[in-house]
Amino acid sequence: MIELHYWPTPNGHKITIFLEETGLPYEIKPVDISAGDQFKPDFLKLSPNNRMPAIIDHAPADGGEPITVFESGAILVYLAEKTGKFLPKETRAKKAVLEWLFWQMGGLGPMAGQNHHFVQYAPEKIPYAMDRYVKETNRLHGVLERRLKGREWLADDYSIADMAAYPWVVPWKAQGQDLDAFPNLRRWFDAMRARPAVLAAYEKGKPWSSRPAVTDEGKKLLFGQTAKTCS
């Protein structure tokens, strides 16, 4: 059983997509990031960076004590290796998947996240910051567009790289983007959106998706953190 500490954000959706694709049994433990659940001592034992998602694998492959994993990219690699699915073993194919997974972790996610912050959540609208991150999101969509020319998925086959990137493209309208300007990306996006496991993963988040993404009090928790407040 996988115990998934989760909230329906792009990083949370990555993991439910994988779990739904593989059929691994899992139980969701909601982490309400707007209420400060990520700072509770029990959660910090799992995720010292006070970010969800995190997992506890109660049936690890080595048969030993439960294993905890934090950081969505690390979780995807761990689960892929545990199941033998969606991460090739062949050196060159695996290399391609990991390149695009780390591209998402280091580029698309953080830059789109800053887009969300300055465009939607920042109390002060700063035109330079808004323009900077809307344009950077657009540039990264262009990277995806070129990569997907003549190929169905980001690597040779459907993989954890696709699962990682898709949830960060889902809010494209709120990010100030026009997906129809990127026909290869649009085709890939529509193929991802139609997968039964993706539909099921987003359905799993619905009990919490109706709540405000970030409340006014939640903004103070999420956007004013320092080393002292996170200790």
C-alpha positions, 0 to 999 in steps of 0.5 A: 500500500502506498500512503500518498500525502497529497493536495490537488496541485500539479505536483500532486496530480503527477503521482496520482496519474502514475498510481492510476496508470499502474493500479498500485493500491494507494490511500490519499492523506490530504495535506491542506497547504492553505491551512498549513498542514505541510508544517505539522511535525508528522508531515515534516518527518516525511518531507523536510522541505515542507512541500507535498507530495510525499509517500510512504511505501508500506510494501517496499521491494526489499521487504524491509521497513516502510520507505518514505520519499519526498519530491515529486520527481524522486517519487516518480522514479522510485515508483517506476523502479518499484513497478518496472513501468514507465521508466526504461531500463535500456541506457539511452531510453532511460536517459531521455526520460530522465532528461525530460523529467528533470527538465520539468522539475527544474524548468517548467514547474518552477517557471509556471509556478512563478507565473501562477504566483505573480499573475494570480496570487501576488498582492501587488501586480508587478508588470515586469514579473508578470511579463517575465514569467508569462514569456518564460512559460511561453518559451518552455511551451515552445521547447515542448512543441519542438520536442513533440514534432514527429513524436507521440510522447516526450521520450520514445514511449509514454513515461513518467516524463509525460506524467510530470509535464502534463499537470503543469500545462493544464492551467495554460489559460490561467498562465496566459498561453494559447495552446492552439499556437502549439499544434504538436503540444496541443495534440500531446495534451489532448492525448494525455487528457483522454487517458483513463488513468489521467481522468481518474487521477483528476477525479480523485482530487475533486473532493478538495478541488472545490476549496479555494486554491489559496485563501488569504490566510494561506497566502501568508503561510505559503508566500512569507516563509523563511528559515525561521517560520519553517523550522 
